[in-house]
Amino acid sequence: MQQQTATTDVLKVISRSTFELQPVLDTLVQSAARLCDAEQNVIFIRDGNVYRIAARHGMPPELEEYAKQHPISPGRNTLTGRVALESKVVHIPDVLADPEYNYGAQPLGGYRASLGVPLLREGSCIGVIPSQERGPSHLRPSRSSLSPRLPTRR
């Protein structure tokens, strides 16, 4: 039921938006937070070779500022980078126990568990929705099977 409500919310905003992407992203990030029971949710959108923050929910201001000043490249050292690299859902049960994870924003956000879902268009990762929790492994990866596939503009 939560999944249907979240989908309905996003579709309502899309139908009311006239080429204004921000309300859609804001609704999407809030819906993703509800679906994953996440404390912090973000949407990063690809801008050239990096991913920049586009919407947020529950993110401390200092973490938001850090994310704005440090766009993320595809790679293994961040959740967003891994999702971008692999174009699939990635779950890190505890970032502090992961030897490859070293994103400098973690101490600012205080999160431990991370779950990232790609936004795909024609098989290419054009964005990432990371969800974070303060404790290890509270997030529900089974809910992440809903990786959004965005329509192709013609």
Summary of the structure (lengths in Angstrom):
residues: 154
radius of gyration: 14.5
end to end distance: 32.8
largest distance: 44.5
contacts: 472
relative contact order: 0.17
helix: 39%
strand: 26%
